[in-house]
């Protein structure tokens, strides 16, 4: 999705995409933004202690009921820039990755609490990991979900983040098995991230 992420040009393109997402955020019926982009900062001793962004998180309020959040999808924007083969691979991966998110939102649409708060992304600069930054970014979302009427939170968790999520109340569904990607045979040998679907009300 951002193949040049480690180059100045790629970073600029990624920042522009993030900015566009922030600027296009919709609001729920209470006037709250459906997409919240958080940044974590710490003083940078190499730059006169000016704040340095060391982590970020994206939280989204999702729902299939109008006014309660953005409708979740298993087909992200931005695939059109990929080659046909990479577009097909990315489409299949995202369909697998977000399948449970979409189905959970469909289940919630029939309940008294038709929305959920989803942690889309939580990332911390490697130089600042294991300092509680991720925990702060996740805890903010859990508190915000309470402020929004006690919404359930969910995320697709990588192995690195699972211990943080568990400490803050997330639980894996059912047997806690990692996601199985439904991709074409030609893609089976590609690297695909280990992902576990976790939610705050799992098992309740």
N, CA and C of each residue as an Amber inpcrd file, in Angstrom:
protein
   612
   0.8200000  -1.2060000   0.0000000   0.0000000   0.0000000   0.0000000
   0.8570000   1.2610000   0.0000000   2.0540000   1.1720000   0.5790000
   2.9820000   2.3070000   0.5760000   4.3910000   1.7510000   0.4070000
   4.7010000   1.2920000  -0.7960000   5.9690000   0.5840000  -1.0170000
   7.2200000   1.4150000  -0.7750000   7.1110000   2.7320000  -0.8160000
   8.2820000   3.5850000  -0.6190000   8.2860000   4.2340000   0.7630000
   7.7330000   3.5350000   1.7390000   7.5580000   4.1140000   3.0690000
   8.8670000   4.5740000   3.7170000   9.9840000   3.9410000   3.3460000
  11.2590000   4.2810000   3.9910000  12.0840000   5.2890000   3.1970000
  11.4540000   5.9760000   2.2600000  12.1400000   7.0280000   1.5130000
  11.4330000   8.3580000   1.7950000  12.1290000   9.4880000   1.6490000
  11.4820000  10.7970000   1.8670000  10.2260000  10.9660000   1.0170000
  10.2960000  10.5210000  -0.2350000   9.1410000  10.6560000  -1.1230000
   7.9720000   9.8140000  -0.6230000   8.2750000   8.5700000  -0.2290000
   7.2210000   7.6900000   0.2620000   6.6120000   8.1970000   1.5580000
   7.4430000   8.7450000   2.4270000   6.9410000   9.2830000   3.6890000
   6.0380000  10.4870000   3.4450000   6.4080000  11.3060000   2.4860000
   5.5760000  12.4610000   2.1520000   4.2320000  11.9990000   1.5920000
   4.2660000  10.9810000   0.7440000   3.0260000  10.4590000   0.1710000
   2.1450000   9.8520000   1.2650000   2.7810000   9.1180000   2.1950000
   2.0220000   8.5140000   3.2860000   1.4010000   9.5650000   4.1850000
   2.1530000  10.6290000   4.4690000   1.6300000  11.7200000   5.2960000
   0.4550000  12.3990000   4.6130000   0.5460000  12.5660000   3.2990000
  -0.5420000  13.1970000   2.5480000  -1.8060000  12.3490000   2.5990000
  -1.6350000  11.0400000   2.5030000  -2.7870000  10.1290000   2.5820000
  -3.4330000  10.2100000   3.9550000  -2.6080000  10.2380000   4.9970000
  -3.1210000  10.3350000   6.3590000  -3.8450000  11.6620000   6.5840000
  -3.2690000  12.7430000   6.0770000  -3.8900000  14.0520000   6.2030000
  -5.2450000  14.0780000   5.5020000  -5.3130000  13.4940000   4.3190000
  -6.5670000  13.4700000   3.5670000  -7.6300000  12.6810000   4.3280000
  -7.2160000  11.6040000   4.9740000  -8.1720000  10.8130000   5.7550000
  -8.7020000  11.6370000   6.9280000  -7.8120000  12.3510000   7.5950000
  -8.2110000  13.1850000   8.7280000  -9.1600000  14.2950000   8.2920000
  -8.8450000  14.9290000   7.1560000  -9.6570000  16.0510000   6.6840000
 -11.0350000  15.6010000   6.1970000 -11.1490000  14.3510000   5.7790000
 -12.4300000  13.8710000   5.2460000 -13.2630000  13.1240000   6.2890000
 -12.8460000  13.1790000   7.5500000 -13.5580000  12.4450000   8.5970000
 -15.0040000  12.9290000   8.7180000 -15.9190000  11.9840000   8.8080000
 -17.3290000  12.2890000   9.0090000 -17.6190000  12.3460000  10.5040000
 -18.8500000  12.6990000  10.8580000 -19.2420000  12.7610000  12.2650000
 -20.4770000  11.9130000  12.5080000 -20.6060000  11.4110000  13.7390000
 -21.7920000  10.6470000  14.0930000 -22.9230000  11.6000000  14.4750000
 -24.0590000  11.0360000  14.8480000 -25.2240000  11.8730000  15.1390000
 -25.0280000  12.7520000  16.3720000 -24.0110000  12.4600000  17.1830000
 -23.6980000  13.2800000  18.3510000 -22.6820000  14.3790000  18.0190000
 -22.2560000  14.4240000  16.7680000 -21.2850000  15.4380000  16.3580000
 -19.8400000  15.0560000  16.6210000 -19.5980000  13.8050000  16.9980000
 -18.2370000  13.3510000  17.2780000 -17.6090000  12.7840000  16.0020000
 -16.3250000  13.0020000  15.7790000 -15.6920000  12.4710000  14.5660000
 -15.6670000  10.9450000  14.5820000 -15.9830000  10.3480000  13.4400000
 -15.9500000   8.8920000  13.3360000 -14.5340000   8.3470000  13.2020000
 -13.6060000   9.1930000  12.7910000 -12.1920000   8.8070000  12.7170000
 -11.3770000   9.7650000  13.5780000 -10.6170000   9.2000000  14.5100000
  -9.7620000   9.9990000  15.3830000  -8.3230000   9.5240000  15.1890000
  -7.4400000  10.4440000  14.8280000  -6.0270000  10.1250000  14.6520000
  -5.2560000  10.7350000  15.8120000  -4.6310000   9.8810000  16.6090000
  -3.8720000  10.3320000  17.7740000  -2.3820000  10.3240000  17.4690000
  -1.6670000  11.2330000  18.0990000  -0.2050000  11.1830000  18.0320000
   0.3330000  11.2400000  19.4570000   1.4040000  10.4990000  19.6920000
   2.0870000  10.5220000  20.9850000   3.4140000  11.2220000  20.7910000
   3.7240000  12.1590000  21.6780000   4.9700000  12.9020000  21.5510000
   5.7890000  12.8110000  22.8290000   7.0960000  12.9180000  22.6600000
   8.0290000  12.9830000  23.7800000   9.0910000  14.0250000  23.4390000
   9.6990000  14.6530000  24.4340000  10.7750000  15.6120000  24.1490000
  11.9380000  14.9140000  23.4420000  12.4760000  15.5600000  22.4200000
  13.5890000  15.0040000  21.6560000  14.8910000  15.6620000  22.1080000
  15.7400000  14.9480000  22.8440000  16.9880000  15.5500000  23.3450000
  17.9360000  15.9930000  22.2380000  17.7650000  15.4570000  21.0180000
  18.6430000  15.8320000  19.9090000  18.1490000  17.0680000  19.1590000
  16.9710000  17.5750000  19.5540000  16.4240000  18.7370000  18.8610000
  15.9090000  19.7650000  19.8740000  16.7290000  20.0540000  20.8710000
  16.3710000  21.0690000  21.8510000  15.1370000  20.7410000  22.6590000
  14.8610000  19.4490000  22.8160000  13.7130000  18.9660000  23.5920000
  12.3680000  19.3570000  22.9830000  12.3720000  19.7150000  21.6920000
  11.0990000  19.9490000  21.0160000  10.3370000  18.6240000  20.9300000
   9.0140000  18.6500000  20.9730000   8.2470000  17.4060000  20.9130000
   8.5320000  16.6150000  19.6380000   8.7240000  15.3230000  19.7960000
   8.9660000  14.4290000  18.6660000   7.8300000  13.4070000  18.6390000
   7.2320000  13.2060000  17.4770000   6.1720000  12.2030000  17.3590000
   6.8060000  10.8190000  17.4490000   6.4030000  10.0540000  18.4430000
   6.9900000   8.7300000  18.6630000   5.9890000   7.5980000  18.4510000
   4.7240000   7.9390000  18.2790000   3.7270000   6.9080000  18.0640000
   2.4320000   7.5120000  17.5480000   1.5850000   6.6740000  17.0130000
   0.2970000   7.1370000  16.4850000  -0.7130000   6.0090000  16.5290000
  -1.9690000   6.3880000  16.5940000  -3.0550000   5.4100000  16.5650000
  -4.2330000   6.0070000  15.8140000  -4.9900000   5.1530000  15.1630000
  -6.2010000   5.5770000  14.4750000  -7.3640000   4.7630000  15.0330000
  -8.3470000   5.4570000  15.5810000  -9.5680000   4.8350000  16.0950000
 -10.7430000   5.2540000  15.2040000 -11.6520000   4.3180000  14.9230000
 -12.8110000   4.6400000  14.1030000 -14.0880000   4.1140000  14.7570000
 -15.1290000   4.9250000  14.7190000 -16.4400000   4.4530000  15.1520000
 -17.1200000   3.8710000  13.9300000 -17.4850000   2.5980000  14.0110000
 -18.0190000   1.8770000  12.8540000 -19.4220000   1.3710000  13.1310000
 -20.2730000   1.4620000  12.1150000 -21.6390000   0.9720000  12.2520000
 -22.3040000   0.9030000  10.8890000 -23.2470000  -0.0200000  10.7600000
 -24.0630000  -0.0950000   9.5530000 -25.3550000   0.6950000   9.7150000
 -25.5500000   1.2970000  10.8800000 -26.7430000   2.1050000  11.1430000
 -26.3860000   3.5760000  10.9390000 -27.1360000   4.2570000  10.1100000
 -26.8420000   5.6500000   9.7830000 -26.7990000   6.5190000  11.0420000
 -25.7580000   7.3340000  11.1250000 -25.6180000   8.2420000  12.2470000
 -24.8240000   7.6820000  13.4050000 -24.5160000   6.3930000  13.3550000
 -23.7990000   5.7460000  14.4610000 -22.3300000   5.4750000  14.1410000
 -21.8920000   5.8230000  12.9520000 -20.4940000   5.5850000  12.5980000
 -20.3370000   5.3580000  11.1040000 -19.1030000   5.2070000  10.6820000
 -18.8220000   4.9080000   9.2810000 -19.0670000   3.4340000   9.0020000
 -19.6050000   3.1540000   7.8340000 -19.8740000   1.7700000   7.4570000
 -18.5550000   1.0420000   7.1960000 -18.2930000  -0.0530000   7.9300000
 -17.0350000  -0.7800000   7.7020000 -17.0360000  -1.4680000   6.3480000
 -15.8580000  -1.6230000   5.7850000 -15.7180000  -2.2460000   4.4800000
 -14.5290000  -3.1940000   4.4960000 -14.5280000  -4.1480000   3.5900000
 -13.3760000  -5.0370000   3.4610000 -12.5900000  -4.7120000   2.1940000
 -12.8350000  -3.5100000   1.6430000 -12.1440000  -3.0960000   0.4270000
 -11.6360000  -1.6700000   0.6000000 -10.3770000  -1.5010000   1.0050000
  -9.8520000  -0.1690000   1.2760000  -9.6060000   0.6580000   0.0180000
  -9.5570000   1.9670000   0.2210000  -9.2090000   2.8550000  -0.8860000
  -7.7190000   2.7400000  -1.1670000  -7.3160000   3.1320000  -2.3440000
  -5.8990000   3.1550000  -2.6720000  -5.4010000   1.9750000  -3.4750000
  -6.2610000   0.9740000  -3.7100000  -5.7980000  -0.2070000  -4.4430000
  -5.6120000   0.0690000  -5.9270000  -6.2550000   1.1100000  -6.4270000
  -6.1910000   1.3950000  -7.8640000  -4.7860000   1.7240000  -8.3260000
  -3.9180000   2.1530000  -7.4150000  -2.5580000   2.5120000  -7.8040000
  -1.6560000   1.2890000  -7.9640000  -2.1260000   0.1220000  -7.5460000
  -1.3130000  -1.0950000  -7.6110000  -1.4180000  -1.7530000  -8.9820000
  -0.4600000  -2.6100000  -9.2890000  -0.5440000  -3.3910000 -10.5230000
  -1.7130000  -4.3750000 -10.3850000  -2.2280000  -4.8900000 -11.4880000
  -3.3680000  -5.8130000 -11.3980000  -3.1230000  -7.0010000 -10.4670000
  -1.9240000  -7.5830000 -10.5110000  -1.6340000  -8.7270000  -9.6440000
  -1.6020000  -8.3140000  -8.1840000  -0.9180000  -7.2110000  -7.8920000
  -0.8300000  -6.7450000  -6.5050000  -2.1930000  -6.2730000  -5.9990000
  -2.9860000  -5.7200000  -6.8860000  -4.3320000  -5.2890000  -6.4940000
  -5.1790000  -6.4940000  -6.1010000  -5.0640000  -7.5740000  -6.8590000
  -5.8310000  -8.7790000  -6.5430000  -5.3750000  -9.3780000  -5.2140000
  -4.0620000  -9.4020000  -4.9960000  -3.5230000  -9.9270000  -3.7390000
  -3.9760000  -9.0720000  -2.5560000  -3.8480000  -7.7440000  -2.6890000
  -4.2450000  -6.8520000  -1.6010000  -5.7400000  -6.9700000  -1.3110000
  -6.5450000  -7.0720000  -2.3490000  -7.9910000  -7.1990000  -2.1670000
  -8.3330000  -8.4570000  -1.3810000  -7.6890000  -9.5620000  -1.7350000
  -7.9570000 -10.8210000  -1.0390000  -7.4830000 -10.7750000   0.4090000
  -6.3350000 -10.1520000   0.6430000  -5.8190000 -10.0350000   2.0020000
  -6.7410000  -9.1950000   2.8750000  -7.1400000  -8.0250000   2.3650000
  -8.0010000  -7.1500000   3.1560000  -9.3750000  -7.7730000   3.3950000
  -9.8790000  -8.4970000   2.4060000 -11.1690000  -9.1590000   2.5900000
 -11.0850000 -10.1550000   3.7390000  -9.9710000 -10.8600000   3.8310000
  -9.7720000 -11.8040000   4.9350000  -9.5340000 -11.0650000   6.2500000
  -8.7000000 -10.0300000   6.1910000  -8.3210000  -9.2860000   7.3850000
  -9.5160000  -8.6480000   8.0710000 -10.4230000  -8.0630000   7.3020000
 -11.5400000  -7.3070000   7.8660000 -12.8620000  -8.0610000   7.8430000
 -12.8200000  -9.3160000   7.4950000 -14.0610000 -10.0950000   7.4130000
 -14.8080000 -10.1130000   8.7430000 -14.0990000 -10.4030000   9.8520000
 -14.7640000 -10.4810000  11.1480000 -15.2150000  -9.1050000  11.6270000
 -14.4470000  -8.0740000  11.3260000 -14.8530000  -6.7140000  11.6890000
 -16.2020000  -6.3770000  11.0530000 -16.3210000  -6.6880000   9.7650000
 -17.5590000  -6.3930000   9.0410000 -18.7230000  -7.2110000   9.6060000
 -18.4950000  -8.4940000   9.8470000 -19.5930000  -9.3400000  10.3370000
 -20.0140000  -8.9430000  11.7540000 -19.0500000  -8.5170000  12.5940000
 -19.4050000  -8.0700000  13.9420000 -20.2570000  -6.8080000  13.8670000
 -19.9070000  -5.8920000  12.9790000 -20.6980000  -4.6730000  12.8130000
 -22.1030000  -5.0020000  12.3210000 -22.2170000  -6.0130000  11.4640000
 -23.5400000  -6.4390000  10.9910000 -24.3710000  -7.0060000  12.1410000
 -23.7140000  -7.7600000  13.0270000 -24.4170000  -8.2920000  14.1900000
 -24.8870000  -7.1520000  15.1010000 -24.0330000  -6.1780000  15.3070000
 -24.3510000  -5.0690000  16.2000000 -25.4560000  -4.1890000  15.6410000
 -25.5910000  -4.1460000  14.3260000 -26.6310000  -3.3230000  13.7050000
 -28.0250000  -3.7620000  14.1350000 -28.1560000  -5.0000000  14.5860000
 -29.4600000  -5.5240000  15.0190000 -29.6450000  -5.4370000  16.5270000
 -28.6960000  -4.7930000  17.2180000 -28.7420000  -4.7340000  18.6790000
 -29.0500000  -3.3210000  19.1690000 -29.1450000  -3.1820000  20.4890000
 -29.4030000  -1.8680000  21.0920000 -28.1620000  -0.9820000  21.0520000
 -27.0050000  -1.5690000  20.8310000 -25.7550000  -0.8090000  20.7320000
 -25.1650000  -1.0620000  19.3510000 -25.6280000  -0.3240000  18.3300000
 -25.2880000  -0.6490000  16.9360000 -23.9380000  -0.1690000  16.4380000
 -23.0830000   0.3330000  17.3350000 -21.7790000   0.8290000  16.8950000
 -20.6660000   0.1780000  17.6910000 -19.4460000   0.2620000  17.1810000
 -18.2620000  -0.2250000  17.8930000 -17.1230000   0.7400000  17.6180000
 -16.1090000   0.6950000  18.4720000 -14.9390000   1.5570000  18.3290000
 -13.7780000   0.6500000  17.9330000 -13.2460000   0.8590000  16.7250000
 -12.2280000  -0.0290000  16.1770000 -10.8590000   0.6290000  16.1770000
  -9.8800000  -0.0860000  16.6910000  -8.4910000   0.3780000  16.6260000
  -7.9270000  -0.0800000  15.2880000  -7.8320000   0.8600000  14.3530000
  -7.3310000   0.5460000  13.0120000  -5.8270000   0.3290000  13.0150000
  -5.1240000   1.2330000  13.6920000  -3.6660000   1.2290000  13.6630000
  -3.1190000   1.6910000  15.0040000  -2.0610000   1.0370000  15.4460000
  -1.3120000   1.5200000  16.6070000   0.1550000   1.2180000  16.3160000
   0.9490000   2.2660000  16.1880000   2.3550000   2.0890000  15.8150000
   3.2340000   2.9860000  16.6680000   4.3910000   2.4520000  17.0700000
   5.3330000   3.1980000  17.8910000   6.7190000   3.0980000  17.2670000
   7.4190000   4.2160000  17.2110000   8.7930000   4.2380000  16.7210000
   9.6100000   3.2010000  17.5030000  10.3370000   2.3180000  16.8230000
  11.1170000   1.2870000  17.5280000  12.0390000   1.8290000  18.6190000
  12.5410000   3.0550000  18.4290000  13.4350000   3.6400000  19.4270000
  12.7030000   4.0070000  20.7250000  11.3840000   4.0100000  20.6830000
  10.6130000   4.4330000  21.8500000   9.6350000   3.3530000  22.3270000
   9.8350000   2.1360000  21.8680000   8.9730000   1.0460000  22.3090000
   9.3160000   0.6110000  23.7270000   8.3600000  -0.0690000  24.3530000
   8.4850000  -0.5590000  25.7330000   8.6170000   0.5890000  26.7380000
   7.9860000   1.6940000  26.4260000   7.9470000   2.8150000  27.3590000
   6.5110000   3.2000000  27.7170000   5.5640000   2.3690000  27.3160000
   4.1700000   2.6370000  27.6430000   3.4380000   3.5090000  26.6470000
   4.0790000   3.8260000  25.5200000   3.4440000   4.6940000  24.5290000
   2.2080000   4.0300000  23.9300000   2.3440000   2.7820000  23.4880000
   1.2040000   2.0730000  22.8880000   0.0640000   1.9570000  23.8850000
   0.3980000   1.6660000  25.1300000  -0.6350000   1.5390000  26.1510000
  -1.4510000   2.8120000  26.3050000  -0.7890000   3.9650000  26.2390000
  -1.4900000   5.2510000  26.3450000  -2.4230000   5.4670000  25.1530000
  -1.9500000   5.1270000  23.9630000  -2.7550000   5.3130000  22.7640000
  -3.9930000   4.4080000  22.7810000  -3.8190000   3.1850000  23.2680000
  -4.9350000   2.2470000  23.3430000  -5.8860000   2.6430000  24.4710000
  -5.3460000   3.0060000  25.6230000  -6.1830000   3.3840000  26.7710000
  -7.0630000   4.5870000  26.4450000  -6.5280000   5.5330000  25.6530000
  -7.3420000   6.6860000  25.2640000  -8.5920000   6.2160000  24.5300000
  -8.4200000   5.2840000  23.6010000  -9.5570000   4.7920000  22.8290000
 -10.5840000   4.0790000  23.6920000 -10.1230000   3.3070000  24.6650000
 -11.0450000   2.6140000  25.5590000 -11.8630000   3.6150000  26.3760000
 -11.2200000   4.6740000  26.8400000 -11.9390000   5.7050000  27.5970000
 -12.9050000   6.4720000  26.7050000 -12.4860000   6.7460000  25.4790000
 -13.3550000   7.4480000  24.5410000 -14.5780000   6.6010000  24.2000000
 -14.3830000   5.2910000  24.0890000 -15.5100000   4.3980000  23.8210000
 -16.5310000   4.4570000  24.9600000 -16.0540000   4.5690000  26.1810000
 -16.9630000   4.7290000  27.3270000 -17.7110000   6.0510000  27.2280000
 -17.0030000   7.1110000  26.8700000 -17.6340000   8.4150000  26.7450000
 -18.6830000   8.4340000  25.6440000 -18.5240000   7.5760000  24.6600000
 -19.4710000   7.5210000  23.5430000 -20.6140000   6.5500000  23.8150000
 -20.8610000   6.2530000  25.0580000 -22.0090000   5.4120000  25.4080000
 -21.6660000   3.9820000  25.7250000 -20.4050000   3.7110000  26.0210000
 -20.0180000   2.3480000  26.3720000 -19.9040000   1.4210000  25.1820000
 -19.2660000   1.9020000  24.1230000 -19.0990000   1.0790000  22.9210000
 -18.0800000  -0.0290000  23.1550000 -18.2810000  -1.1540000  22.4950000
 -17.2690000  -2.2110000  22.5230000 -16.1120000  -1.8010000  21.6140000
 -14.9090000  -2.1920000  21.9960000 -13.7240000  -1.9400000  21.1740000
 -13.2320000  -3.2440000  20.5590000 -12.6250000  -3.1410000  19.3880000
 -12.0520000  -4.3190000  18.7420000 -10.8330000  -3.9050000  17.9410000
 -10.0040000  -4.9050000  17.6340000  -8.8370000  -4.6570000  16.7950000
  -8.3650000  -5.9570000  16.1700000  -7.6020000  -5.8210000  15.0940000
  -6.9010000  -6.9560000  14.4950000  -5.4610000  -6.8610000  14.9850000
  -5.0980000  -7.7440000  15.8890000  -3.8500000  -7.5900000  16.6470000
  -2.6820000  -8.3930000  16.0750000  -1.5470000  -7.7210000  15.9730000
  -0.3040000  -8.4050000  15.6190000   0.2640000  -9.0490000  16.8770000
   1.1920000  -9.9910000  16.7460000   1.7940000 -10.6030000  17.9480000
   2.4290000  -9.5720000  18.8730000   3.0260000  -8.5140000  18.3280000
   3.7020000  -7.5230000  19.1520000   2.7320000  -6.7750000  20.0670000
   1.5160000  -6.5260000  19.5860000   0.5920000  -5.7120000  20.3600000
  -0.3250000  -6.4730000  21.3020000  -0.3690000  -7.7870000  21.1740000
  -1.3830000  -8.5490000  21.9070000  -1.2670000  -8.4270000  23.4140000
  -0.0640000  -8.4180000  23.9490000   0.0840000  -8.3400000  25.4000000
  -0.4290000  -7.0020000  25.9190000  -0.2170000  -5.9290000  25.1510000
  -0.7240000  -4.6120000  25.5430000  -2.2460000  -4.6360000  25.5610000
  -2.8390000  -5.1930000  24.5150000  -4.2950000  -5.2320000  24.4290000
  -4.8980000  -6.0890000  25.5460000  -4.2670000  -7.2180000  25.8220000
  -4.7760000  -8.1010000  26.8730000  -4.7620000  -7.4160000  28.2370000
  -3.6970000  -6.6780000  28.5240000  -3.5970000  -5.9720000  29.8080000
  -4.6950000  -4.9300000  29.9500000  -5.1750000  -4.4090000  28.8320000
  -6.1900000  -3.3570000  28.8600000  -7.6040000  -3.8900000  28.6660000
  -7.7580000  -5.2160000  28.6250000  -9.1010000  -5.7940000  28.6030000
  -9.5680000  -6.4290000  27.3210000  -8.7380000  -6.4460000  26.2830000
  -9.1260000  -7.1370000  25.0500000  -8.9890000  -8.6380000  25.2330000
  -9.8460000  -9.4000000  24.5850000  -9.7760000 -10.8470000  24.6190000
  -9.9670000 -11.3960000  23.2120000  -9.3080000 -12.5250000  22.9220000
  -9.4740000 -13.1780000  21.6270000 -10.8000000 -13.9170000  21.6040000
 -11.3820000 -13.9920000  20.4280000 -12.6270000 -14.7490000  20.2850000
 -12.3380000 -16.2450000  20.2380000 -13.3200000 -17.0210000  20.6370000
 -13.3020000 -18.4830000  20.5640000 -11.9670000 -19.0690000  21.0150000
 -11.3250000 -19.8260000  20.1450000 -10.0920000 -20.5230000  20.5210000
  -8.8580000 -19.6390000  20.4270000  -9.0310000 -18.4160000  20.0100000
  -7.9010000 -17.5070000  19.9110000  -6.9340000 -17.8820000  18.8070000
  -7.4670000 -18.3670000  17.6900000  -6.6040000 -18.7680000  16.5750000
  -6.3440000 -17.5920000  15.6460000  -5.1430000 -17.5660000  15.0740000
  -4.7920000 -16.5080000  14.1440000  -5.6340000 -16.5930000  12.8740000
  -5.7610000 -15.4480000  12.2330000  -6.5080000 -15.3460000  10.9950000
  -5.9250000 -16.2620000   9.9130000  -6.8100000 -16.8770000   9.1430000
  -6.3940000 -17.6640000   7.9770000  -6.7780000 -16.8580000   6.7390000
  -5.7950000 -16.5380000   5.9270000  -6.0450000 -15.7280000   4.7390000
  -6.5920000 -16.5920000   3.6060000  -7.6510000 -16.1160000   2.9880000
  -8.2420000 -16.8040000   1.8460000  -7.7280000 -16.1230000   0.5800000
  -6.5920000 -16.6230000   0.0820000  -5.9590000 -16.0350000  -1.1060000
  -5.7460000 -17.1130000  -2.1570000  -5.5540000 -16.6670000  -3.3810000
  -5.3250000 -17.6070000  -4.4740000  -4.0370000 -18.3960000  -4.2540000
  -3.9530000 -19.5390000  -4.8880000  -2.8110000 -20.4360000  -4.7450000
  -1.4850000 -19.7310000  -5.0460000  -1.4860000 -18.8560000  -6.0240000
  -0.2360000 -18.1890000  -6.4160000   0.3130000 -17.2760000  -5.3260000
  -0.5290000 -16.9190000  -4.3510000  -0.0970000 -16.0220000  -3.2850000
   0.2020000 -16.7430000  -1.9740000   0.0000000 -18.0420000  -1.9260000
   0.0840000 -18.7690000  -0.6630000   1.4630000 -18.6950000  -0.0050000
   2.5150000 -18.5510000  -0.7930000   3.8700000 -18.5180000  -0.2280000
   4.3500000 -17.1090000   0.1260000   3.5050000 -16.1300000  -0.0450000
   3.8890000 -14.7580000   0.3020000   3.8150000 -14.5500000   1.8180000
   4.6120000 -13.6060000   2.2880000   4.5540000 -13.2460000   3.7040000
   3.2370000 -12.5340000   3.9840000   2.5420000 -13.0100000   5.0000000
   1.2940000 -12.3730000   5.4190000   1.3240000 -12.2600000   6.9310000
   0.9190000 -11.1090000   7.4740000   1.0470000 -10.8790000   8.9190000
   0.1900000 -11.8240000   9.7630000   0.7250000 -12.1790000  10.9330000
  -0.0450000 -12.9610000  11.8890000  -1.0110000 -12.0120000  12.5870000
  -2.2920000 -12.3190000  12.5080000  -3.3210000 -11.4220000  13.0350000
  -4.3080000 -12.2150000  13.8940000  -4.6510000 -11.6360000  15.0290000
  -5.6380000 -12.2320000  15.9270000  -6.7410000 -11.2120000  16.1640000
  -7.9940000 -11.6160000  15.9560000  -9.1170000 -10.7100000  16.1850000
  -9.3980000 -10.6600000  17.6800000  -9.3820000  -9.4390000  18.2320000
  -9.5920000  -9.2640000  19.6710000 -10.6670000  -8.2070000  19.9090000
 -11.4170000  -8.3970000  20.9930000 -12.4810000  -7.4570000  21.3330000
 -12.6290000  -7.3640000  22.8470000 -13.2430000  -6.2990000  23.3010000
 -13.3390000  -6.0930000  24.7430000 -14.4980000  -6.8370000  25.3780000
 -15.4570000  -7.2820000  24.5670000 -16.5820000  -8.0220000  25.1440000
 -16.5280000  -9.5030000  24.8360000 -15.4240000  -9.9810000  24.3050000
 -15.3180000 -11.3900000  23.8940000 -15.5950000 -12.3050000  25.0860000
 -16.4690000 -13.2680000  24.8700000 -16.7680000 -14.2550000  25.9030000
 -17.8040000 -13.7970000  26.9040000 -18.3110000 -12.5790000  26.7690000
 -19.3150000 -12.0850000  27.7150000 -20.7130000 -12.3190000  27.1980000
